[in-house]
Amino acid sequence: MDRNISRRDVIRVLGTSGLAAGMGAFLPSGESRADPASRKDAPPGVKVQGTAAPPAKLVGGKVIQPRRSLPLLAQTDVLVVGAGPAGVVAALAAKRTGADVTLVERYGHFGGQWTGGLVLVVAGMHDKTNKQVIQGVGEEILKRLEKLDRGIINRRPGVDPTVDAEAVKYVMVEMLQEADVRVFLHCWGVDAVMEGDAVRGAVFESKSGRQAILAKAVVDATGDGDVFAAAGADYEHIRFHVGLVCRIGNLDKVDEAKAKQSKRPPRRSIRRPPLRPIPSVRLPPPLPPAPFPPACIRFASPAPTAPRCSHPMPFR
């Protein structure tokens, strides 16, 4: 290229795409200046307005969120929050009863830790006699994976098979499309909608702001109990060890003789500074040394309050 690309060039290329609209979302309330409508050469009819929702305000050193009504994203018979294996199976099972089903997922894919976390071994499907005792929709997923090239390996009696993460995502998309389940991706559940002591829906945070979905029945498949915790139910905060999972390919193509002759890199130890307690903040008790797999150490702790944000993308 004979010149650098300017911000104006990027917006011109993006045109009316979602990314161009998303850039405007970071600007103050009012007409978006990043939108092509602010230029004389913009296509007709393109205009982005700022949100009408009042922002949070700093009052007396405290952040105050003004009371406001939330846009209704959808109304459904069954709302499933979380599209991991449990959420996808719950949505498919509910749809087969004839119910109108909406599935909401915080990430841009299905499968949860099974796919995104690379927890690829399917364990717990056999009893002590190696007889498979788990069937249902989960077994349907595994049978579909068998039809894909290397979608699943070690699929035989008494053995825990291993799946390919991208193949599982594909199969789940296929099954949800066939069942005509309404899906919203990139939506993070942040609150429950209550009517008395009954859960009537959930609130989701996204690039489109805070929106609500009402339902006759709500299934909490978040994996962390986000919905029922927000609804006021009792829960335990469990702390446990986690690992960093990775995949390495083409090891079967490495020349074993040359590999043995290669020089091994030196091991480097990482020195971590000791944790210093923050004034007025109570830290959880330290974990004792645990064998592998580590046991869960339980202690009382308030609910997590990390900011949650993404944007909804209808999936049909």
C-alpha positions as CSV (number, residue, x, y, z in Angstrom):
1,M,0.0,0.0,0.0
2,D,1.3,3.5,-0.9
3,R,-0.2,5.3,2.2
4,N,-1.4,4.7,5.7
5,I,-5.0,4.0,6.5
6,S,-6.7,6.7,8.4
7,R,-9.6,6.4,10.8
8,R,-11.9,7.9,8.1
9,D,-10.8,5.2,5.7
10,V,-11.6,2.5,8.2
11,I,-15.1,3.9,8.8
12,R,-15.6,4.2,5.0
13,V,-14.7,0.5,4.6
14,L,-16.9,-0.6,7.4
15,G,-19.9,1.4,6.1
16,T,-23.0,0.4,8.0
17,S,-21.5,-2.7,9.5
18,G,-22.0,-3.6,13.1
19,L,-18.4,-2.7,14.0
20,A,-18.9,0.9,12.8
21,A,-22.0,1.1,15.0
22,G,-20.1,-0.4,17.9
23,M,-17.4,2.2,17.6
24,G,-20.1,4.9,18.1
25,A,-21.2,3.2,21.3
26,F,-18.1,4.5,23.1
27,L,-19.0,8.1,22.4
28,P,-21.1,10.4,24.6
29,S,-24.9,10.4,24.4
30,G,-26.3,11.9,21.3
31,E,-25.6,11.3,17.6
32,S,-22.6,9.0,17.1
33,R,-19.8,11.0,15.5
34,A,-18.1,7.8,14.4
35,D,-21.1,6.9,12.3
36,P,-20.9,7.6,8.5
37,A,-24.1,9.8,8.8
38,S,-21.9,12.6,10.2
39,R,-20.1,12.9,6.9
40,K,-21.3,14.5,3.7
41,D,-20.6,11.4,1.6
42,A,-22.6,9.1,3.9
43,P,-25.2,6.9,2.4
44,P,-28.8,8.2,3.0
45,G,-30.8,6.9,6.0
46,V,-27.8,5.9,8.2
47,K,-28.0,7.5,11.7
48,V,-27.1,6.2,15.2
49,Q,-28.6,7.8,18.3
50,G,-27.1,7.6,21.7
51,T,-28.9,5.6,24.4
52,A,-31.8,7.2,26.2
53,A,-31.0,5.3,29.5
54,P,-29.6,7.7,32.2
55,P,-26.0,6.9,33.1
56,A,-24.8,6.1,36.6
57,K,-23.9,9.2,38.7
58,L,-21.3,9.9,41.4
59,V,-23.2,11.2,44.4
60,G,-21.4,11.8,47.7
61,G,-18.6,9.5,46.7
62,K,-21.1,6.7,45.9
63,V,-22.0,5.4,42.4
64,I,-25.8,5.7,42.0
65,Q,-27.6,3.8,39.2
66,P,-30.9,5.6,38.4
67,R,-34.1,3.6,38.4
68,R,-35.2,2.8,34.8
69,S,-37.3,0.4,32.9
70,L,-35.4,-2.3,30.9
71,P,-36.1,-3.1,27.3
72,L,-37.7,-6.5,26.8
73,L,-35.5,-8.6,24.6
74,A,-37.9,-11.6,24.4
75,Q,-40.7,-13.5,26.1
76,T,-40.6,-17.3,26.1
77,D,-42.0,-20.4,27.8
78,V,-38.5,-21.7,28.9
79,L,-35.4,-19.5,29.4
80,V,-32.1,-21.4,29.6
81,V,-29.2,-19.3,30.9
82,G,-25.9,-20.8,29.8
83,A,-25.2,-22.8,26.7
84,G,-22.7,-25.3,28.0
85,P,-23.5,-29.1,27.7
86,A,-26.2,-28.9,30.4
87,G,-27.8,-25.7,28.9
88,V,-27.8,-27.0,25.3
89,V,-29.3,-30.4,26.4
90,A,-31.9,-28.6,28.6
91,A,-32.9,-26.3,25.7
92,L,-33.3,-29.2,23.3
93,A,-35.2,-31.4,25.7
94,A,-37.6,-28.5,26.5
95,K,-38.1,-27.8,22.8
96,R,-39.1,-31.4,22.2
97,T,-42.0,-30.9,24.7
98,G,-43.5,-28.3,22.4
99,A,-42.4,-25.3,24.5
100,D,-41.1,-22.0,23.1
101,V,-37.4,-22.0,24.2
102,T,-34.8,-19.3,24.4
103,L,-31.1,-20.1,25.1
104,V,-28.8,-17.3,26.2
105,E,-25.0,-17.6,26.3
106,R,-22.3,-15.2,27.4
107,Y,-19.7,-16.4,24.8
108,G,-19.9,-16.6,21.1
109,H,-20.0,-20.4,21.0
110,F,-21.8,-23.4,22.6
111,G,-20.3,-26.1,24.8
112,G,-19.0,-24.1,27.8
113,Q,-15.9,-25.6,29.3
114,W,-16.4,-28.7,27.2
115,T,-15.4,-26.8,24.1
116,G,-14.0,-23.4,25.2
117,G,-12.2,-24.9,28.2
118,L,-10.8,-27.9,26.2
119,V,-12.2,-30.3,28.7
120,L,-12.4,-32.9,25.9
121,V,-12.6,-36.2,27.7
122,V,-16.2,-37.4,28.2
123,A,-16.1,-39.2,31.6
124,G,-18.7,-40.8,33.8
125,M,-20.8,-42.5,31.2
126,H,-20.1,-46.0,32.4
127,D,-20.7,-47.9,35.6
128,K,-18.2,-50.2,37.4
129,T,-18.9,-53.0,34.9
130,N,-18.0,-50.7,32.0
131,K,-21.7,-50.7,30.9
132,Q,-22.8,-47.3,29.4
133,V,-25.5,-46.0,31.7
134,I,-25.8,-42.4,30.3
135,Q,-27.9,-42.0,27.2
136,G,-30.3,-39.3,26.1
137,V,-29.5,-36.1,24.2
138,G,-25.8,-36.4,25.3
139,E,-25.6,-39.7,23.5
140,E,-27.2,-38.2,20.4
141,I,-24.4,-35.6,20.4
142,L,-21.7,-38.3,20.6
143,K,-23.3,-40.3,17.8
144,R,-23.3,-37.3,15.5
145,L,-19.7,-36.7,16.3
146,E,-18.9,-40.3,15.1
147,K,-20.0,-39.2,11.6
148,L,-17.5,-36.4,11.5
149,D,-13.8,-37.1,10.6
150,R,-12.0,-37.3,13.9
151,G,-14.9,-35.6,15.7
152,I,-14.5,-38.2,18.5
153,I,-11.9,-40.9,19.2
154,N,-11.6,-43.8,21.6
155,R,-15.4,-44.4,21.3
156,R,-15.7,-48.0,22.5
157,P,-17.2,-49.8,25.5
158,G,-15.6,-49.1,28.8
159,V,-13.5,-46.2,27.5
160,D,-14.0,-42.5,28.1
161,P,-13.9,-41.0,24.6
162,T,-12.2,-37.7,23.6
163,V,-13.9,-35.2,21.4
164,D,-12.8,-32.4,19.1
165,A,-13.9,-29.0,20.5
166,E,-14.8,-27.5,17.2
167,A,-16.7,-30.6,16.1
168,V,-18.8,-30.3,19.3
169,K,-19.6,-26.7,18.6
170,Y,-20.6,-27.6,15.0
171,V,-22.9,-30.4,16.2
172,M,-24.5,-28.2,18.8
173,V,-25.2,-25.5,16.3
174,E,-26.7,-28.1,13.9
175,M,-29.0,-29.5,16.6
176,L,-30.2,-26.1,17.9
177,Q,-30.9,-25.0,14.3
178,E,-32.9,-28.1,13.6
179,A,-34.9,-27.7,16.8
180,D,-35.5,-24.0,16.0
181,V,-34.3,-22.8,19.4
182,R,-34.1,-19.1,19.8
183,V,-30.5,-18.2,20.8
184,F,-28.8,-15.0,22.0
185,L,-25.0,-15.0,22.1
186,H,-22.7,-12.6,23.9
187,C,-25.2,-11.9,26.6
188,W,-24.1,-12.2,30.2
189,G,-26.8,-12.9,32.9
190,V,-26.5,-10.3,35.7
191,D,-29.7,-10.5,37.6
192,A,-32.9,-12.4,38.1
193,V,-36.4,-11.0,37.5
194,M,-38.6,-11.7,40.5
195,E,-42.3,-11.6,41.1
196,G,-42.8,-12.4,44.8
197,D,-40.6,-15.4,45.5
198,A,-40.9,-16.7,41.9
199,V,-38.3,-16.2,39.2
200,R,-40.0,-14.8,36.1
201,G,-37.0,-14.1,33.9
202,A,-33.4,-12.8,33.9
203,V,-31.6,-9.6,33.1
204,F,-28.7,-9.6,30.6
205,E,-25.8,-7.2,30.1
206,S,-24.5,-6.7,26.5
207,K,-23.2,-4.2,24.0
208,S,-26.9,-3.2,23.6
209,G,-27.1,-2.3,27.3
210,R,-29.1,-4.0,29.9
211,Q,-32.1,-6.0,28.7
212,A,-34.6,-8.5,30.2
213,I,-36.1,-11.8,29.0
214,L,-39.3,-13.0,30.7
215,A,-40.2,-16.7,30.9
216,K,-42.7,-19.1,32.5
217,A,-39.7,-21.2,33.6
218,V,-36.0,-20.4,34.0
219,V,-33.2,-22.9,33.9
220,D,-30.0,-21.9,35.5
221,A,-27.3,-23.6,33.5
222,T,-24.6,-21.0,34.1
223,G,-22.4,-23.5,36.0
224,D,-22.0,-21.0,38.8
225,G,-25.6,-20.6,39.9
226,D,-25.6,-16.9,38.8
227,V,-29.4,-16.8,38.4
228,F,-30.5,-18.5,41.6
229,A,-27.8,-16.6,43.6
230,A,-29.2,-13.3,42.2
231,A,-32.7,-14.5,43.1
232,G,-31.6,-14.7,46.8
233,A,-31.1,-18.5,47.2
234,D,-28.5,-19.8,49.5
235,Y,-25.2,-20.9,48.0
236,E,-21.7,-21.8,48.8
237,H,-18.6,-20.1,47.3
238,I,-16.2,-22.9,46.4
239,R,-12.5,-22.2,45.7
240,F,-10.5,-24.8,43.8
241,H,-7.4,-25.2,41.7
242,V,-7.6,-24.7,38.0
243,G,-5.2,-25.5,35.2
244,L,-4.2,-24.0,31.9
245,V,-5.2,-26.4,29.1
246,C,-3.5,-26.5,25.7
247,R,-3.4,-28.7,22.7
248,I,-0.3,-29.8,20.9
249,G,-0.4,-31.3,17.4
250,N,1.9,-33.1,15.0
251,L,4.0,-34.8,17.7
252,D,3.7,-38.0,15.7
253,K,5.6,-36.3,12.9
254,V,8.6,-35.4,15.0
255,D,11.8,-37.3,14.3
256,E,12.4,-39.1,17.7
257,A,16.1,-39.6,17.1
258,K,16.7,-35.8,16.4
259,A,14.4,-34.9,19.3
260,K,16.6,-36.9,21.7
261,Q,19.7,-35.1,20.5
262,S,18.3,-31.6,20.8
263,K,19.2,-29.5,23.8
264,R,16.6,-29.2,26.5
265,P,15.8,-25.6,27.5
266,P,16.7,-24.8,31.2
267,R,13.9,-24.8,33.7
268,R,13.0,-21.4,35.1
269,S,11.4,-21.0,38.5
270,I,8.9,-18.2,38.9
271,R,9.3,-16.2,42.1
272,R,5.9,-14.8,43.2
273,P,5.9,-12.0,45.7
274,P,4.0,-12.8,48.9
275,L,0.4,-11.6,49.1
276,R,-0.1,-8.5,51.2
277,P,-3.4,-8.1,52.9
278,I,-5.4,-5.0,51.9
279,P,-6.7,-2.9,54.8
280,S,-10.4,-3.6,55.5
281,V,-10.4,-6.5,53.1
282,R,-10.8,-10.1,54.5
283,L,-8.8,-12.6,52.5
284,P,-10.0,-16.3,52.4
285,P,-7.9,-18.8,54.3
286,P,-4.9,-20.2,52.4
287,L,-5.3,-23.6,50.7
288,P,-3.4,-26.6,52.2
289,P,-1.3,-28.7,49.8
290,A,-3.7,-30.8,47.8
291,P,-3.0,-33.9,45.7
292,F,-4.1,-34.2,42.1
293,P,-7.0,-34.0,41.5
294,P,-7.3,-31.3,44.2
295,A,-10.2,-31.4,46.7
296,C,-12.5,-28.4,47.0
297,I,-12.0,-26.2,50.0
298,R,-15.2,-24.5,51.0
299,F,-15.6,-21.2,52.8
300,A,-18.1,-18.4,53.2
301,S,-17.6,-15.5,50.8
302,P,-19.8,-12.9,49.2
303,A,-21.1,-13.3,45.7
304,P,-18.7,-12.2,42.9
305,T,-19.3,-8.6,41.7
306,A,-17.0,-8.5,38.6
307,P,-18.3,-6.3,35.8
308,R,-20.1,-8.2,33.0
309,C,-20.4,-7.0,29.5
310,S,-20.8,-8.2,25.9
311,H,-23.4,-7.8,23.2
312,P,-26.4,-9.8,22.0
313,M,-26.3,-11.5,18.7
314,P,-29.5,-13.2,17.6
315,F,-28.7,-16.7,16.2
316,R,-31.2,-18.5,14.0
